[in-house]
Amino acid sequence: MRTLLVASEGGHLVELQVLARRLGVGERVWITFDSPQSRSALAGEEVHFAPFAGSRDIAGTARATLWARSFLHAHHFDTVISTGASIALAVLPLAARTGAGCYYFESAARTSGPSFTGRLLEPFRSVKLFAQYESWTNWRWKYCASIFDVFSPVPVPKPPTLRRVVVSLGLHKGFGFRRAVEQLVRIIPEGTEVLWQTGDTDTTGLAIESHVSLPAHELLGAMAECDAVITHAGIGSIISALQTGKRPVVIPRRAQFREHVDDHQTLIADELAKRNLVVRAEANEVQWTDVLRAASSRVESGNVPVADLIRWQSRVA
């Protein structure tokens, strides 16, 4: 079977990579947006870059839909799987019309209900919809295991001396997170080596050397080698930290400060704090003691429970 994997760059792409491994996807082609992160993450894969469409970007989604129509006319796929966001809306309904089996997996960030993209896909009955939280499933949304089920916290007998820290604020275009950066500049001890990946955050006037983005392998490598990770509550950044064994400090963006389109990051931060996989803090309140507490545990990654894997595969079949 030939499978098309569709996701925006950033967290959606990271989730889809995890999902593809769990489902044992073989021959595959990717559609995503062009960025250093996506090029690095998908190095060696067949990738097609769609025109960029931002969050709730009607014009951008329309352009991506026109591109997708041409692409699907020239290529055949048996299965199409997406984790969002806008590119899912552009591709899945068109792919379903070609006879492909189409599946949309809502992001693990959506703990209380579907995203805007998910709600817009609900009328397309030929697209099967899956949620990672059983609490809000219904006849339209079927439950599948969470991508976080394989992670577990383990106390560290002797926490490391925190000399190197990675701060990762994601790649979401159009949304900065200066509140967090200003507070972190205040609390991180002088002499600490910090790698700042700040996305669209304006860091003018701050005494830091920041990177808008980094290739995926470089960011993962830095997280693996550092002593602690501080991140916004974005799925991609959190998964990256957990995969390198770090329990990160997680700071949710807030819509009221125009840091995101809504407050879903507060929900995922709360969910992962309950699992003890992260230390949750607010942007204007985070302290160095939060970082020390996060470093007092590491995170281990096990295998997907067999029952969960069978459930995922049988529902996608």
KOLKE-457642 format. One record per residue: residue in three letters; z, x negated, y negated of N, C-alpha, C in turn; residue number from 1. Coordinates in pm, whole numbers, m for minus. Atoms other than C-alpha are relative to their C-alpha. Layout:
BEGIN
{'ALA' {Z X Y} {Z X Y} {Z X Y} NUM} ...
END
This chain:
BEGIN
{'MET' {0 m84 120} {0 0 0} {0 m87 m125} 1} {'ARG' {7 72 127} {m84 m117 m350} {86 73 m102} 2} {'THR' {m99 m62 88} {197 m56 m597} {m15 m52 m142} 3} {'LEU' {m1 35 141} {190 m50 m977} {143 16 m51} 4} {'LEU' {m136 0 55} {523 m140 m1143} {m10 m1 m152} 5} {'VAL' {18 m23 143} {559 m21 m1502} {135 1 m71} 6} {'ALA' {m126 1 77} {834 m104 m1754} {m21 m71 m131} 7} {'SER' {m9 76 124} {897 m207 m2110} {66 m133 28} 8} {'GLU' {m67 129 m18} {1013 m565 m2156} {149 18 m21} 9} {'GLY' {m144 m9 17} {1384 m642 m2166} {68 61 121} 10} {'GLY' {m82 m56 m108} {1635 m441 m1965} {m78 84 98} 11} {'HIS' {79 m83 m91} {1382 m196 m1823} {m74 m86 101} 12} {'LEU' {72 91 m89} {1183 m485 m1679} {94 m65 101} 13} {'VAL' {m98 62 m90} {1492 m654 m1534} {42 99 109} 14} {'GLU' {m37 m101 m98} {1596 m328 m1365} {m111 22 102} 15} {'LEU' {111 m24 m92} {1250 m280 m1217} {m18 m117 97} 16} {'GLN' {6 114 m91} {1254 m632 m1075} {104 14 111} 17} {'VAL' {m105 m22 m100} {1584 m555 m901} {m40 110 95} 18} {'LEU' {41 m114 m82} {1451 m221 m777} {m112 m38 95} 19} {'ALA' {112 40 m85} {1129 m374 m644} {46 m82 119} 20} {'ARG' {m54 80 m111} {1327 m624 m438} {71 90 101} 21} {'ARG' {m76 m87 m90} {1550 m349 m297} {m93 89 83} 22} {'LEU' {92 m88 m70} {1255 m129 m204} {m98 m77 87} 23} {'GLY' {90 80 m81} {1070 m417 m43} {m145 18 m38} 24} {'VAL' {137 m19 46} {761 m366 m258} {m82 m124 31} 25} {'GLY' {86 112 m39} {478 m582 m124} {m107 m27 m102} 26} {'GLU' {111 24 93} {135 m595 m289} {22 79 m128} 27} {'ARG' {m39 m68 122} {201 m516 m651} {m69 m58 m124} 28} {'VAL' {55 35 130} {69 m525 m1005} {98 52 m105} 29} {'TRP' {m95 m39 103} {278 m507 m1324} {m69 41 m128} 30} {'ILE' {34 m32 138} {232 m333 m1657} {127 m10 m83} 31} {'THR' {m113 11 91} {466 m429 m1939} {m53 m36 m138} 32} {'PHE' {39 46 132} {463 m543 m2303} {7 m152 m4} 33} {'ASP' {8 146 8} {382 m899 m2399} {116 m57 m81} 34} {'SER' {m108 71 68} {680 m1119 m2489} {29 m127 79} 35} {'PRO' {m37 120 m77} {812 m1464 m2395} {84 34 123} 36} {'GLN' {m86 m39 m113} {1070 m1290 m2173} {m82 56 115} 37} {'SER' {78 m61 m108} {815 m1083 m1981} {m94 m101 65} 38} {'ARG' {88 102 m57} {574 m1375 m1938} {78 m93 92} 39} {'SER' {m82 88 m83} {854 m1593 m1805} {49 71 125} 40} {'ALA' {m57 m73 m113} {1009 m1325 m1583} {m104 31 107} 41} {'LEU' {106 m40 m95} {674 m1236 m1423} {m99 m112 26} 42} {'ALA' {87 114 m26} {528 m1585 m1395} {m45 0 146} 43} {'GLY' {53 2 m136} {301 m1602 m1090} {m39 136 52} 44} {'GLU' {34 m137 m41} {259 m1221 m1070} {m127 44 m74} 45} {'GLU' {113 m60 71} {m46 m1013 m1163} {57 96 m104} 46} {'VAL' {m60 m78 109} {49 m870 m1503} {m109 43 m98} 47} {'HIS' {89 m52 104} {m139 m650 m1751} {88 47 m115} 48} {'PHE' {m82 m31 117} {0 m619 m2103} {m58 119 m76} 49} {'ALA' {39 m120 73} {m16 m277 m2266} {29 m17 m148} 50} {'PRO' {m36 2 143} {m18 m220 m2644} {145 41 m17} 51} {'PHE' {m143 m25 15} {339 m222 m2767} {28 139 m57} 52} {'ALA' {m52 m127 53} {522 108 m2821} {151 m11 m4} 53} {'GLY' {m144 11 14} {875 108 m2956} {72 128 40} 54} {'SER' {m81 m118 m35} {1158 357 m2905} {m44 120 m83} 55} {'ARG' {40 m125 64} {1041 712 m2985} {m114 m22 m99} 56} {'ASP' {115 38 81} {721 566 m3124} {m120 82 44} 57} {'ILE' {106 m91 m41} {468 850 m3107} {m137 m66 m9} 58} {'ALA' {131 65 17} {173 653 m3244} {m19 m112 102} 59} {'GLY' {10 108 m97} {249 353 m3025} {m20 51 142} 60} {'THR' {15 m58 m134} {284 570 m2714} {m140 57 18} 61} {'ALA' {137 m52 m7} {m50 736 m2795} {m100 m113 26} 62} {'ARG' {89 116 m23} {m220 395 m2814} {14 m52 143} 63} {'ALA' {m22 47 m138} {m58 290 m2486} {m60 97 101} 64} {'THR' {58 m99 m90} {m176 616 m2325} {m151 m17 10} 65} {'LEU' {145 25 m2} {m538 550 m2425} {m32 m125 81} 66} {'TRP' {19 123 m77} {m507 200 m2285} {21 26 149} 67} {'ALA' {m30 m29 m141} {m352 332 m1962} {m111 80 65} 68} {'ARG' {109 m79 m57} {m634 584 m1913} {m115 m91 43} 69} {'SER' {107 95 m33} {m890 304 m1923} {39 m89 117} 70} {'PHE' {m47 89 m107} {m679 80 m1699} {m2 71 135} 71} {'LEU' {m7 m74 m127} {m623 346 m1432} {m137 42 49} 72} {'HIS' {137 m31 m41} {m991 435 m1432} {m63 m118 74} 73} {'ALA' {59 121 m58} {m1068 75 m1334} {78 m53 120} 74} {'HIS' {m83 52 m108} {m787 24 m1079} {56 116 83} 75} {'HIS' {m59 m102 m88} {m657 219 m779} {136 m48 50} 76} {'PHE' {m133 29 m54} {m290 235 m676} {47 116 85} 77} {'ASP' {m57 m104 m87} {m115 422 m396} {132 52 m57} 78} {'THR' {m133 m33 50} {225 416 m566} {19 m59 m140} 79} {'VAL' {m34 49 133} {344 384 m925} {149 23 m21} 80} {'ILE' {m145 m7 19} {711 310 m1002} {33 m51 m140} 81} {'SER' {m38 42 134} {869 288 m1347} {149 21 m24} 82} {'THR' {m138 m15 48} {1211 238 m1505} {3 27 m150} 83} {'GLY' {7 m33 143} {1091 325 m1859} {m49 m117 m83} 84} {'ALA' {m33 m126 67} {1067 347 m2140} {m130 67 m46} 85} {'SER' {118 m69 52} {774 457 m2362} {m123 m23 87} 86} {'ILE' {117 28 m84} {520 290 m2133} {m1 88 124} 87} {'ALA' {m7 m92 m114} {643 512 m1849} {m65 133 m34} 88} {'LEU' {57 m127 45} {547 819 m2048} {m152 m12 m15} 89} {'ALA' {143 22 16} {204 668 m2115} {m72 m8 134} 90} {'VAL' {69 29 m127} {128 577 m1752} {22 105 108} 91} {'LEU' {m31 m82 m118} {304 807 m1504} {m78 131 8} 92} {'PRO' {75 m125 m13} {144 1146 m1587} {m148 m23 32} 93} {'LEU' {140 31 m28} {m203 989 m1586} {m17 m51 143} 94} {'ALA' {9 53 m136} {m137 801 m1262} {14 111 103} 95} {'ALA' {m17 m112 m93} {m20 1121 m1093} {m130 78 17} 96} {'ARG' {127 m73 m7} {m356 1280 m1173} {m102 m72 87} 97} {'THR' {91 74 m88} {m529 1003 m975} {37 15 147} 98} {'GLY' {m45 m18 m137} {m335 1103 m662} {105 m99 44} 99} {'ALA' {m104 98 m36} {m86 816 m669} {136 67 7} 100} {'GLY' {m138 m45 m2} {274 880 m571} {74 m64 m116} 101} {'CYS' {m60 51 122} {468 847 m897} {150 24 m2} 102} {'TYR' {m145 m4 m7} {840 771 m927} {60 m64 m124} 103} {'TYR' {m69 50 119} {1059 732 m1233} {149 m12 31} 104} {'PHE' {m142 26 m22} {1404 573 m1196} {67 m17 m136} 105} {'GLU' {m68 8 129} {1628 640 m1494} {89 m124 m4} 106} {'SER' {m78 122 18} {1805 337 m1634} {147 22 33} 107} {'ALA' {m144 m4 m26} {2159 258 m1525} {79 15 m128} 108} {'ALA' {m68 m19 128} {2241 272 m1896} {29 147 m27} 109} {'ARG' {m15 m143 26} {2214 652 m1882} {100 59 98} 110} {'THR' {m108 m39 m88} {2550 744 m1733} {29 150 m4} 111} {'SER' {m36 m141 14} {2569 1106 m1855} {m120 95 m2} 112} {'GLY' {118 m84 2} {2211 1233 m1849} {m124 m82 m27} 113} {'PRO' {124 75 15} {1846 1136 m1878} {m26 m44 m144} 114} {'SER' {43 49 130} {1697 940 m2165} {m104 93 m60} 115} {'PHE' {105 m77 66} {1447 1081 m2412} {m128 m4 84} 116} {'THR' {118 13 m87} {1167 946 m2190} {17 85 125} 117} {'GLY' {m24 m79 m121} {1325 1103 m1883} {m15 149 m24} 118} {'ARG' {12 m142 32} {1349 1443 m2052} {m145 40 m21} 119} {'LEU' {141 m30 23} {985 1425 m2158} {m81 1 130} 120} {'LEU' {70 4 m128} {882 1350 m1799} {36 119 90} 121} {'GLU' {m45 m109 m87} {1070 1650 m1652} {m107 107 27} 122} {'PRO' {101 m103 m28} {778 1899 m1693} {m110 m44 97} 123} {'PHE' {106 50 m88} {547 1674 m1488} {53 0 144} 124} {'ARG' {m59 m19 m134} {637 1803 m1139} {m51 m102 102} 125} {'SER' {55 98 m93} {413 1545 m970} {68 m136 m13} 126} {'VAL' {m77 123 16} {644 1269 m1099} {141 24 53} 127} {'LYS' {m133 m15 m57} {958 1232 m887} {101 m79 m84} 128} {'LEU' {m100 57 91} {1272 1159 m1090} {128 m34 75} 129} {'PHE' {m121 47 m68} {1577 961 m979} {105 m46 m101} 130} {'ALA' {m113 40 85} {1921 907 m1137} {89 m97 77} 131} {'GLN' {m91 96 m63} {2169 625 m1071} {145 47 m3} 132} {'TYR' {m135 m57 5} {2471 853 m1127} {m6 140 58} 133} {'GLU' {4 m128 m69} {2537 1143 m893} {54 114 m85} 134} {'SER' {m69 m102 80} {2742 1326 m1158} {m97 90 m77} 135} {'TRP' {90 m85 78} {2437 1454 m1348} {m131 33 72} 136} {'THR' {121 m38 m75} {2182 1505 m1070} {m12 152 10} 137} {'ASN' {28 m142 m20} {2021 1845 m1017} {m127 13 82} 138} {'TRP' {118 m19 m84} {1718 1997 m845} {m117 m88 m43} 139} {'ARG' {110 83 50} {1488 1786 m1064} {30 m149 15} 140} {'TRP' {m41 140 m6} {1684 1461 m1059} {77 m26 129} 141} {'LYS' {m65 37 m126} {1774 1311 m720} {80 m129 m19} 142} {'TYR' {m89 115 13} {2049 1055 m673} {m48 m118 84} 143} {'CYS' {19 126 m72} {1988 692 m576} {110 m96 m41} 144} {'ALA' {m112 91 25} {2241 411 m557} {m19 m77 m129} 145} {'SER' {3 76 124} {2329 222 m874} {m33 m147 27} 146} {'ILE' {30 142 m13} {2194 m127 m927} {126 m85 m11} 147} {'PHE' {m123 76 16} {2553 m230 m1005} {89 3 124} 148} {'ASP' {m85 m15 m118} {2689 m136 m662} {21 m131 76} 149} {'VAL' {m10 125 m77} {2627 m486 m524} {93 m102 m64} 150} {'PHE' {m83 98 71} {2846 m660 m783} {148 32 12} 151} {'SER' {m145 m19 m6} {3220 m714 m754} {70 m116 m71} 152} {'PRO' {m74 105 72} {3474 m906 m970} {96 m73 93} 153} {'VAL' {m91 83 m81} {3675 m1190 m818} {80 m88 m97} 154} {'PRO' {m81 83 91} {3971 m1355 m1000} {m27 m150 21} 155} {'VAL' {16 145 m5} {3933 m1724 m1082} {139 m63 m6} 156} {'PRO' {m135 58 0} {4248 m1922 m986} {29 m84 m124} 157} {'LYS' {m17 85 118} {4194 m2168 m1271} {m120 22 m92} 158} {'PRO' {112 m27 92} {3975 m2027 m1553} {m48 m128 m68} 159} {'PRO' {54 121 62} {3741 m2286 m1708} {41 m15 m146} 160} {'THR' {m12 24 143} {3795 m2449 m2045} {m132 42 m64} 161} {'LEU' {122 m58 54} {3549 m2266 m2265} {m63 m94 m104} 162} {'ARG' {69 93 88} {3324 m2533 m2410} {m141 46 m37} 163} {'ARG' {138 m46 23} {2982 m2364 m2378} {m7 151 17} 164} {'VAL' {8 m145 1} {2910 m2000 m2459} {m144 42 m29} 165} {'VAL' {130 m60 29} {2592 m1793 m2449} {23 136 m64} 166} {'VAL' {0 m131 65} {2550 m1501 m2692} {m140 57 12} 167} {'SER' {132 m60 m23} {2265 m1269 m2590} {m1 143 m53} 168} {'LEU' {5 m131 64} {2174 m970 m2807} {m129 76 29} 169} {'GLY' {116 m76 m43} {1853 m861 m2636} {m120 m14 m92} 170} {'LEU' {129 14 67} {1500 m809 m2762} {m46 128 m67} 171} {'HIS' {43 m130 50} {1500 m452 m2893} {m52 m12 m142} 172} {'LYS' {65 18 130} {1253 m454 m3181} {48 106 m100} 173} {'GLY' {m37 m92 107} {1362 m302 m3511} {148 26 m14} 174} {'PHE' {m145 m26 5} {1737 m310 m3443} {76 m133 3} 175} {'GLY' {m83 119 6} {1965 m589 m3556} {144 30 42} 176} {'PHE' {m141 m17 m40} {2330 m649 m3463} {84 m103 m76} 177} {'ARG' {m68 99 82} {2465 m852 m3753} {152 15 3} 178} {'ARG' {m146 m20 m6} {2812 m693 m3731} {61 m87 108} 179} {'ALA' {m53 79 m112} {2862 m860 m3394} {m9 m149 m29} 180} {'VAL' {17 143 25} {2721 m1195 m3502} {101 m50 m103} 181} {'GLU' {m96 42 103} {2940 m1212 m3814} {141 m14 57} 182} {'GLN' {m134 8 m60} {3255 m1139 m3612} {10 m117 97} 183} {'LEU' {m2 110 m96} {3163 m1389 m3341} {4 m135 m71} 184} {'VAL' {m6 124 78} {3102 m1659 m3601} {143 m27 m45} 185} {'ARG' {m139 16 47} {3457 m1595 m3726} {94 m42 112} 186} {'ILE' {m101 18 m105} {3631 m1606 m3387} {m27 m115 96} 187} {'ILE' {30 107 m95} {3448 m1870 m3182} {53 m132 m56} 188} {'PRO' {m64 123 52} {3648 m2195 m3214} {m103 m107 m39} 189} {'GLU' {85 110 43} {3492 m2483 m3400} {m12 m103 111} 190} {'GLY' {24 97 m106} {3338 m2735 m3164} {m55 60 128} 191} {'THR' {56 m67 m117} {3229 m2474 m2910} {m153 m2 m9} 192} {'GLU' {147 1 m4} {2864 m2516 m2807} {m48 143 29} 193} {'VAL' {43 m139 m14} {2694 m2177 m2855} {m153 8 m2} 194} {'LEU' {142 m35 0} {2343 m2067 m2758} {m11 144 m49} 195} {'TRP' {13 m132 61} {2253 m1772 m2983} {m140 55 26} 196} {'GLN' {126 m74 m15} {1977 m1533 m2870} {22 132 m71} 197} {'THR' {m40 m107 90} {1977 m1277 m3148} {m105 108 m22} 198} {'GLY' {100 m105 15} {1654 m1075 m3126} {m37 24 m145} 199} {'ASP' {39 m36 136} {1577 m888 m3449} {117 m3 m100} 200} {'THR' {m114 9 91} {1919 m960 m3602} {m27 m102 m111} 201} {'ASP' {14 90 114} {1904 m1112 m3950} {122 m92 m5} 202} {'THR' {m111 96 1} {2114 m1428 m3939} {0 m85 m127} 203} {'THR' {6 72 127} {2038 m1539 m4297} {141 m23 m56} 204} {'GLY' {m127 33 61} {2333 m1718 m4454} {110 m34 98} 205} {'LEU' {m100 34 m102} {2517 m1771 m4125} {m26 m141 52} 206} {'ALA' {12 140 m39} {2585 m2126 m4015} {m22 m13 151} 207} {'ILE' {33 8 m142} {2420 m2089 m3674} {m148 m29 15} 208} {'GLU' {140 20 m36} {2096 m2194 m3508} {m33 104 107} 209} {'SER' {25 m112 m91} {1960 m1878 m3347} {m144 2 48} 210} {'HIS' {133 m19 m58} {1663 m1789 m3127} {m27 151 7} 211} {'VAL' {37 m141 m11} {1483 m1457 m3156} {m6 39 147} 212} {'SER' {8 m25 m144} {1402 m1474 m2784} {m11 m133 72} 213} {'LEU' {12 117 m85} {1405 m1720 m2498} {m71 41 129} 214} {'PRO' {56 m32 m132} {1200 m1736 m2177} {111 37 97} 215} {'ALA' {m102 m52 m91} {1384 m1553 m1901} {68 m111 79} 216} {'HIS' {m61 104 m84} {1436 m1863 m1689} {92 m90 m82} 217} {'GLU' {m87 82 84} {1583 m2056 m1983} {133 71 m29} 218} {'LEU' {m123 m75 28} {1830 m1780 m2069} {88 8 125} 219} {'LEU' {m77 m5 m125} {1933 m1739 m1705} {63 m135 31} 220} {'GLY' {m53 133 m26} {1973 m2114 m1670} {119 m32 m90} 221} {'ALA' {m110 23 93} {2192 m2129 m1980} {123 79 40} 222} {'MET' {m113 m81 m45} {2409 m1843 m1851} {65 m60 124} 223} {'ALA' {m55 58 m122} {2448 m2013 m1515} {85 m123 m29} 224} {'GLU' {m67 126 28} {2563 m2339 m1676} {115 13 m101} 225} {'CYS' {m103 m14 105} {2788 m2198 m1953} {134 42 60} 226} {'ASP' {m134 m40 m42} {3156 m2109 m1937} {28 148 m23} 227} {'ALA' {m21 m142 28} {3131 m1756 m2081} {m125 58 m66} 228} {'VAL' {114 m72 58} {2872 m1496 m2182} {52 116 m84} 229} {'ILE' {m29 m113 88} {2897 m1254 m2474} {m133 71 m25} 230} {'THR' {127 m69 12} {2632 m982 m2492} {17 139 m58} 231} {'HIS' {m1 m143 33} {2540 m647 m2636} {m3 78 131} 232} {'ALA' {m6 m79 m123} {2562 m359 m2389} {m139 45 43} 233} {'GLY' {135 m24 m49} {2197 m387 m2292} {m8 m35 148} 234} {'ILE' {5 17 m145} {2116 m354 m1924} {m55 m137 40} 235} {'GLY' {60 127 m38} {1893 m661 m1909} {93 m117 m19} 236} {'SER' {m92 110 27} {2145 m893 m2070} {120 3 95} 237} {'ILE' {m115 m12 m90} {2430 m758 m1857} {m37 m42 141} 238} {'ILE' {42 38 m135} {2238 m789 m1530} {m18 m150 10} 239} {'SER' {21 145 m2} {2137 m1144 m1620} {132 m74 12} 240} {'ALA' {m131 64 m7} {2501 m1239 m1678} {63 17 138} 241} {'LEU' {m60 m27 m131} {2620 m1073 m1356} {m69 m80 110} 242} {'GLN' {73 74 m101} {2346 m1240 m1153} {35 m148 1} 243} {'THR' {m41 141 5} {2470 m1580 m1270} {149 m16 28} 244} {'GLY' {m140 8 m37} {2824 m1495 m1164} {99 16 m113} 245} {'LYS' {m88 m13 115} {2962 m1433 m1512} {42 146 m21} 246} {'ARG' {m47 m130 49} {3180 m1138 m1617} {m8 m7 m152} 247} {'PRO' {20 18 143} {3055 m1094 m1973} {93 84 m86} 248} {'VAL' {m54 m86 105} {3218 m968 m2288} {m117 85 m49} 249} {'VAL' {109 m91 34} {3009 m660 m2371} {36 77 m127} 250} {'ILE' {m21 m63 130} {2976 m524 m2726} {m109 105 m20} 251} {'PRO' {103 m103 17} {2798 m187 m2760} {m50 12 m143} 252} {'ARG' {60 m31 129} {2559 m124 m3045} {33 145 m36} 253} {'ARG' {m34 m134 47} {2631 184 m3257} {m113 57 m86} 254} {'ALA' {108 m65 74} {2375 432 m3387} {35 18 m148} 255} {'GLN' {m39 m26 139} {2576 499 m3705} {m25 m120 m90} 256} {'PHE' {30 120 77} {2511 139 m3812} {m147 m41 16} 257} {'ARG' {143 22 m22} {2142 166 m3717} {m25 m122 89} 258} {'GLU' {13 110 m95} {2190 m79 m3431} {m76 42 126} 259} {'HIS' {78 m54 m113} {2017 149 m3177} {m36 145 m32} 260} {'VAL' {44 m138 27} {1856 493 m3147} {110 101 30} 261} {'ASP' {m112 m87 m32} {2173 646 m2997} {116 m86 50} 262} {'ASP' {m120 73 m43} {2513 552 m2852} {10 m19 151} 263} {'HIS' {m7 15 m146} {2416 512 m2487} {64 m133 41} 264} {'GLN' {m62 127 m39} {2540 151 m2496} {151 12 14} 265} {'THR' {m144 m19 m17} {2895 277 m2537} {31 54 139} 266} {'LEU' {m21 m61 m132} {2856 474 m2214} {m10 m104 112} 267} {'ILE' {14 100 m105} {2731 184 m2005} {113 m103 m9} 268} {'ALA' {m114 91 14} {3003 m41 m2151} {125 59 63} 269} {'ASP' {m115 m68 m60} {3265 215 m2049} {m10 0 153} 270} {'GLU' {20 m6 m145} {3116 251 m1699} {29 m134 65} 271} {'LEU' {m16 131 m61} {3110 m122 m1629} {142 m55 m21} 272} {'ALA' {m141 38 19} {3458 m172 m1777} {86 65 109} 273} {'LYS' {m72 m66 m109} {3584 84 m1522} {m16 m76 131} 274} {'ARG' {26 78 m122} {3427 m127 m1248} {58 m141 m10} 275} {'ASN' {m56 132 26} {3597 m434 m1401} {m106 m110 6} 276} {'LEU' {109 98 0} {3257 m605 m1421} {m21 m62 m137} 277} {'VAL' {14 53 135} {3278 m659 m1797} {133 17 m74} 278} {'VAL' {m107 m24 96} {3532 m690 m2077} {m66 66 m121} 279} {'ARG' {62 m77 107} {3446 m426 m2337} {71 m25 m132} 280} {'ALA' {m59 20 133} {3498 m485 m2709} {m93 59 m105} 281} {'GLU' {80 m49 111} {3382 m339 m3039} {m39 m116 m92} 282} {'ALA' {57 109 79} {3173 m547 m3280} {96 m55 m104} 283} {'ASN' {m89 46 107} {3431 m561 m3558} {141 m32 51} 284} {'GLU' {m133 21 m55} {3727 m604 m3321} {6 m110 107} 285} {'VAL' {m1 98 m108} {3619 m857 m3056} {74 m126 m43} 286} {'GLN' {m81 119 27} {3855 m1156 m3032} {m27 m106 107} 287} {'TRP' {19 109 m96} {3849 m1492 m2857} {81 25 127} 288} {'THR' {m78 m33 m120} {4119 m1361 m2622} {m82 87 96} 289} {'ASP' {89 m79 m87} {3857 m1114 m2491} {m90 m91 82} 290} {'VAL' {86 96 m69} {3633 m1407 m2402} {79 m73 108} 291} {'LEU' {m85 67 m98} {3919 m1585 m2229} {30 92 118} 292} {'ARG' {m28 m96 m108} {4001 m1270 m2032} {m122 19 90} 293} {'ALA' {122 m15 m80} {3639 m1230 m1923} {m19 m119 93} 294} {'ALA' {19 121 m80} {3631 m1589 m1799} {103 m16 110} 295} {'SER' {m104 9 m104} {3939 m1526 m1584} {m48 59 133} 296} {'SER' {61 m50 m124} {3710 m1359 m1325} {m145 m42 4} 297} {'ARG' {143 19 m19} {3371 m1435 m1182} {m54 124 71} 298} {'VAL' {62 m116 m64} {3125 m1186 m1033} {m80 m47 121} 299} {'GLU' {76 30 m121} {2992 m1197 m679} {m101 111 26} 300} {'SER' {106 m95 m30} {2674 m1028 m562} {m21 5 150} 301} {'GLY' {21 m18 m143} {2646 m886 m213} {m133 66 29} 302} {'ASN' {122 m71 m39} {2373 m705 m26} {14 148 m31} 303} {'VAL' {m2 m144 18} {2275 m346 m89} {53 63 128} 304} {'PRO' {m45 m69 m121} {2471 m122 152} {m117 62 74} 305} {'VAL' {114 m47 m80} {2238 m28 438} {m27 148 m24} 306} {'ALA' {19 m145 20} {2296 345 389} {m67 27 m133} 307} {'ASP' {61 m19 131} {2205 315 21} {m147 m40 2} 308} {'LEU' {137 46 m5} {1890 118 95} {m88 101 73} 309} {'ILE' {76 m101 m75} {1778 376 353} {m24 122 m88} 310} {'ARG' {13 m116 88} {1844 651 99} {m109 m22 m104} 311} {'TRP' {101 29 103} {1633 480 m169} {m139 5 62} 312} {'GLN' {133 10 m59} {1344 407 66} {m51 133 51} 313} {'SER' {44 m128 m54} {1336 749 231} {m41 97 m111} 314} {'ARG' {35 m91 109} {1326 930 m103} {m126 m43 m74} 315} {'VAL' {122 46 64} {1046 713 m236} {m119 14 95} 316} {'ALA' {110 m7 m97} {844 742 85} {m83 127 m18} 317} 
END
